[in-house]
Amino acid sequence: MARTELAVSTHGLTKHFGRLVAVDAVDLEIPTGTVTALLGPNGAGKTTMVRMLATLSAPSGGTASVCGYDVVREADSVRRCLSLTGQFAALEPNLTARENLVLIARLRGHRRPAALRIVGRLIDRFDIAEFEGTLIKSVSGGQRRRVDLAASLVTEPRLLVLDEPTTGLDPRSRQVVWATVRELVGEGVTVLLTTQYLEEADELADQVVVMDHGRAVATGTSTELKAQTGDQRVDVTATDDAGYEHLRLALGARFACRLDPERRTVSVPALRGVDDLLAVTEEVVATGVAIDDVALRRPTLDDTFFALTGRPAEVEDSDELEEVSA
C-alpha cells in the first residue's frame, strides 16, 4: 500500500519502561478513511501505543508515521493533523458545556463568530443542547464524555484517536458516538480507537488489532478473526449439574463436543448448520434432560479474543501508571 494511502504506519514500534516491555515491535498499517480498533486485556499496551502515535511518549525503538509525518522528527506536523480524546474528560468543571467548547475553539485560533458556528454544529451533532448551559461539574459522566468528544472535533482532524471513547456511557450516548464515528469516516476521517467493548469493535471497525503483552497477536477484519476461531456450533445448556453430566455423556458418545462446565454447556460443531441443530436437538429430547437453552451460534469476536489471549477484555488502566513511573 502506498505511503499516501496510510494514515498510520509503524515498523517494529517498541516502548520500554525500565525492564518492562509495554509495546513489543508492533507493525501496523491503518488505511486512510477507515476505523481500526485496538483490543487487548488490561496492560496489553493499547494506551501506550496511542500515546506514542500522538507524540505524548517517545518510542524506545522502531518507527512510526502519522499522515506521512514521523512521530519523532516531525512531531509538530503530527499534532496538527490528529486529534486525541483520552480516557478522562479534559474539561473545565466551572464552565458550562457550551462555554468549554467555545473556549477550546478560541484557543485553537478561531475568531468568536467562527467559534460560535463550530460549537453550534457540535452541540447538535453530539446531542448536547439539553444541558449546554449546565456547569460541567454538575452533568453526568456520560454527558461530560459527549462534550469531551465534541471538543476533539473543534478542529477538522485527518486522524481521530479515541482512547476508550464510550466507557461509562449509557446506551443512548454510545449510539450517538457510534453514529458520529460513521459520519466522520464517511467524510474521509481516519479513526483509531481502543476499546474494552467487543461489540463496539464488531460494530465500527474495518480492521481489528488484538494486542496482548505488548504484541499485536492478530490483525484482520472482524469476520476474518472470527473465522480463526472455528465454524459455527450448537450450544446446549443444562439447567443443573446433573443434567450437564447426562448431556456430556449422551452427546459425547455421538459428537465431538467442547465442554464448558462452568456454564453447564455442551457445544457440538455444526458444519451443516440447521441440519446439525436438528440432529442435536433430537438427541437432547431423547435424553429427557431439562435444558435452559439450545441454539445455533456462530463464533463471536468475544470467542476470538479469548482464544487469542486466554482472558477477557478489560479496562486498561496500567499504561498510564507505567508512563508516570518511567
Residue pairs with C-beta under 8 A, 6 or more apart in sequence:
1 29
1 31
3 9
3 65
3 68
4 68
5 31
5 32
6 29
6 30
6 31
6 32
6 65
6 68
7 30
7 31
7 32
7 33
7 34
7 66
7 67
7 158
7 159
7 190
7 192
8 28
8 29
8 30
8 36
8 53
8 64
8 65
8 66
8 159
8 190
8 192
9 28
9 29
9 30
9 64
9 65
10 26
10 27
10 28
10 29
10 53
10 62
10 63
10 64
10 65
11 27
11 62
11 63
11 64
12 25
12 26
12 27
12 61
12 62
12 63
13 23
13 25
13 26
13 27
13 28
13 49
13 52
13 59
13 61
13 62
13 63
13 64
14 21
14 23
14 24
14 25
14 26
14 59
14 60
14 61
14 62
15 21
15 22
15 23
15 45
15 48
15 52
15 57
15 59
15 60
15 214
16 22
16 60
16 61
17 322
17 323
17 325
17 326
18 326
20 322
21 214
22 45
22 48
22 214
22 319
22 322
23 45
23 48
23 49
23 52
23 214
24 45
24 213
24 214
24 215
25 61
25 62
25 215
26 45
26 49
26 62
26 211
26 214
26 215
26 216
27 216
28 36
28 49
28 209
28 216
28 219
30 36
30 190
30 192
30 207
31 190
31 206
31 207
32 158
32 188
32 190
33 185
33 188
33 189
33 190
34 185
34 190
34 191
34 206
34 207
35 181
35 185
35 190
35 191
35 192
35 193
35 204
35 205
35 206
35 207
36 190
36 191
36 192
36 193
36 205
36 206
36 207
36 208
36 209
37 193
37 194
37 195
37 200
37 201
37 204
37 205
37 207
37 208
37 209
38 46
38 49
38 50
38 192
38 193
38 194
38 195
38 209
38 211
39 46
39 194
39 195
39 198
39 201
39 208
39 209
39 210
39 211
39 301
39 305
39 313
40 46
40 194
40 210
40 211
40 212
40 309
40 313
40 316
41 212
41 309
41 311
41 312
41 313
41 314
41 316
42 314
42 315
42 316
42 317
42 318
43 213
43 316
43 318
43 319
44 211
44 212
44 213
44 214
44 309
44 316
45 211
45 213
45 214
45 215
45 319
46 163
46 194
46 211
46 316
46 319
47 87
47 163
47 194
47 316
47 319
47 320
48 57
48 214
48 319
48 322
48 323
49 194
49 211
50 84
50 161
50 163
50 192
50 194
51 57
51 319
51 323
52 58
52 59
52 64
52 71
53 64
53 66
53 71
53 78
53 82
53 161
53 192
54 78
54 79
54 82
54 84
54 161
55 71
55 75
55 78
55 79
56 84
57 323
58 72
59 71
59 72
63 70
64 70
64 71
65 71
66 78
66 81
66 82
66 159
67 77
67 78
67 81
67 82
67 158
67 159
69 77
69 78
69 81
70 78
71 78
81 157
81 158
81 159
82 157
82 158
82 159
82 160
82 161
83 152
83 153
83 155
83 157
83 159
83 160
83 161
84 152
84 161
84 163
85 148
85 149
85 151
85 152
85 160
85 161
85 162
85 163
85 165
86 163
87 163
87 164
87 167
87 320
89 136
89 144
89 145
89 147
89 148
90 148
90 151
91 100
91 136
91 144
91 147
91 148
91 151
92 99
92 100
92 103
92 136
93 135
93 136
93 137
94 135
94 136
94 137
95 103
95 135
95 136
96 132
96 133
96 134
96 135
96 136
97 123
97 128
97 131
97 132
97 133
97 134
97 136
97 139
97 143
97 147
98 119
98 123
98 128
98 132
98 133
100 136
100 147
100 151
101 118
101 119
101 122
101 123
101 147
101 150
101 151
101 154
102 112
102 115
102 116
102 119
104 151
104 154
105 114
105 115
105 118
105 119
105 154
106 112
106 115
108 154
108 155
110 118
110 154
118 154
119 154
122 128
122 150
122 151
122 153
122 154
123 129
123 132
123 150
125 150
125 153
125 180
125 183
126 146
126 147
126 149
126 150
126 176
126 180
127 146
127 176
128 143
128 146
128 147
128 150
131 139
131 143
136 144
136 147
139 147
141 168
141 169
142 168
142 169
142 170
142 173
143 173
145 165
145 166
145 168
145 169
145 173
146 169
146 173
146 176
146 177
149 162
149 165
149 177
149 180
152 160
152 162
153 160
153 184
156 189
157 189
158 189
158 190
159 189
159 190
159 191
159 192
160 184
160 189
160 190
160 191
160 192
161 191
161 192
161 193
162 181
162 191
162 192
162 193
162 194
163 193
163 194
164 194
164 195
164 196
164 315
164 316
165 177
165 193
165 195
166 173
166 174
166 177
166 178
166 195
166 197
166 200
167 196
167 315
169 177
174 200
178 200
178 203
178 204
181 191
181 193
181 204
182 204
184 191
185 191
191 204
193 200
193 204
193 205
194 316
195 201
196 313
196 314
196 315
196 316
197 313
198 300
198 301
198 302
198 305
198 313
199 301
201 208
201 222
201 301
202 222
202 300
202 301
205 221
205 222
206 221
207 219
207 220
207 221
208 218
208 219
208 220
208 221
208 222
208 225
208 301
209 216
209 218
209 219
210 216
210 217
210 218
210 219
210 225
210 304
210 305
210 308
210 309
211 217
212 308
212 309
217 308
217 309
218 225
218 228
218 304
218 308
220 228
222 301
225 301
225 304
225 308
226 298
226 299
226 300
226 301
226 303
226 304
227 299
228 304
228 307
228 308
229 299
229 303
229 304
229 307
230 269
230 299
231 269
231 270
231 271
231 299
232 269
232 270
232 271
232 273
232 296
232 297
232 298
232 299
233 258
233 267
233 268
233 269
233 270
233 296
233 297
234 267
234 268
234 270
234 276
234 277
234 280
234 281
234 294
234 295
234 296
234 297
235 265
235 266
235 267
235 293
235 294
235 295
235 297
236 247
236 251
236 265
236 266
236 267
236 268
236 280
236 284
236 291
236 293
236 294
237 263
237 264
237 265
237 291
237 292
237 293
237 294
238 244
238 246
238 247
238 264
238 265
238 266
238 289
238 290
238 291
238 292
239 264
239 290
239 291
239 292
240 264
240 290
241 264
243 264
243 289
243 290
243 291
244 261
244 264
244 265
244 266
246 287
246 289
247 266
247 284
247 287
247 289
247 291
248 257
248 259
248 266
250 283
250 284
250 286
250 287
250 289
251 257
251 266
251 268
251 280
251 283
251 284
252 266
254 283
255 268
255 269
255 280
256 268
256 269
257 266
257 267
257 268
258 266
258 267
258 268
259 265
259 266
259 267
260 266
260 267
264 292
268 276
268 280
269 276
270 276
270 277
270 280
270 296
273 296
274 296
276 296
277 294
277 296
280 294
281 294
284 291
284 294
302 312
305 312
305 313
306 312
